[in-house]
Amino acid sequence: MRWVTLFYGLLYACLAWSMTAPPSKPPSVNSSVDHSVQERADTFRNPVIYEDFADNDVSVGPDGLYYFSASNMHYSPGAPILRSADLVNWELIGHSVPSLDFGEKYNLTNGHAYRGGTWASTMRYRESNGLWYWIGCVDFWYTYIYTAKEVTGPWTRSAVLPGGTCYYDCGLLIDDDDTMYVVYGATDVSVAQLSEDGLSQVQTKHIFSASDVAKDGIEGNRMYKKDGFYYILDDHPGDITYIWKSESPWGPYESKILVNNIKSPVPGGGAPHQGSLVQASTGDWYYMSFTWAYPNGRIPVLAPITWDDDGFPSFVADEAGAWGLSYPAPLPLESMRAWTRTDTFEEETLGPDWEWNHNPDETKYLVGIGGIALYTATVTQDLYAARNTLTHRVHGEFPVGTLIVNYDGMADGDRFGLAAFRDRTAYIGVHRDGDKYTLAVVHNITQEESAWNTTSNGTIVAAIAEPPGDKTLWLRASLDARASGSFAANFSYSTDGQDYVQLGEPYTMYTNWAYFMGYRFGIFNYATKELGGLIRAISFTSA
């Protein structure tokens, strides 16, 4: 049935698109600077990635390269994976969770799963059986274990632990004798020993509590072994990183503060305090954390640590006692593919820098046919309830997203646009009502911060009846994503990709932390009357 749907969908798309030839020129943006490569060979600057990659778990792979597992919550596919040769320059290479197969709400078909999904998970390579393991708790109840022979996949769900076994904010250690341990918990922290195949629990034991350091909570657990001692890294939310040491994985543990309310290297960013430790091939150790820097998100920052005579690490701050803006490079720096670039959707699958808001309806989009076709997948008045919103992280202090789109296939009642997407959303897009097309800017589509239900479908703040052109437009969102900035989102359009006209006043992006994820560019297309319409995203440029 799906192939029949795709055949007729493709046929209809070809007929519709044949009326308008694809533009021959890409968006006019400044792409001369490669933001993914640090400028000097002997030092690096923080943040190492100016994008929203939180809850990192960094480890060394079998190839000697470094791998970074991150959170992306309700976005699909889940648990993004990054790779680096030098701990500074990173590339996004895939995801550990191919689909958020955790219930209907993750499909937006029976409720929603905002702020659910994958977070504070762990990933490691196990040499004895040649498998990568990803372990994470979902919905505070089930712990899922995915495995793969190659880090780029395919990843397979290999186990689900019994309900109620939640490895909250977990960290995996594969010991010298190949025993697998997982540290987990919030406030009360435990260590579990896994079975020989790593797919079930043999035993678990409580090892310490937040009250042991006179705090009301600790989380963000990671586990390491060095010089015969076991170490657990975790944090008091908002300010303090703790390191715990024991001669046994089961304790008893003694603790020391690694950082305490340290000043962020990102202006306006919160104190880095959660993350992971990693040993470089030189033997030196580093702490990869992240700073809360909305509207962009939680942004990775890196710093060296040293080991003291008491067996505990010490953080290397700058002269002012802050997290350094610059440090000596851990290793010779190697360039990676630029984070900012143009995607023309020529491949048969989407690249890993694209993630859907919840799981997509796979029958309602097509890739690799001169762009990506987004068919309407939901009849709704609510953007947050609409399936198949395609998202892309924003990059840097002043991210710009430019979409070339043909909307000749829209149906009556359809709404599509390019959004600054989060729990407070604004967009520029086209509304079709009967034979009338309106180019509109909409502000303040809103979710409340408990159950994440929609409380406002937004307000049209500017509009142009019958947009100029031949139903092909360039739509642009230009953001001030600095935590110390104006938080402004400006929307503009063009009919030739050269001259842009701003539409509407700037939208002030929301910076509260409760949603956790930062702003993204979102491309959406939904119906308000009936399904059947489509738009074609010809290219998207992140700059």
Secondary structure, DSSP 8 states (H G I E B T S, - for coil): -HHHHHHHHHHHHHHHHTTS---SS---------TTS-S-SSEEES-SS-S--EEEEEEE-TTS-EEEEEE-BTEESEEEEEEESSSSSEEEEEEEESS--S-GGGGTSSS--TT-SB-S-EEEEETTTTEEEEEEEETTTEEEEEEESSTTS--EEEEE--TT---TT-EEEE-TTS-EEEEE-SSEEEEEEE-TTSSSEEEEEEEEEGGGGT-S--EEEEEEEETTEEEEEEEETTTEEEEEEESSTT---EEEEEEES---SSTT------EEEEE-TTS-EEEEEEEEETTTEEEEEEEEEEE-TTS-EEE---TTSS--SEEE-SS-------SSEEE---SSS--TTEEEES---GGGEEESSSSEEEE---B-S-GGG-S--EEEE--SSS-EEEEEEE-TT--TTEEEEEEEESSEEEEEEEEEETTEEEEEEEEEEEE-SSS--EEEEEEEEEEEES-SSSSEEEEEEEE---TTS--EEEEEEESSSS--EE-S--EE----STT-S--EEEEEEEESS-S--EEEEEEEEE-
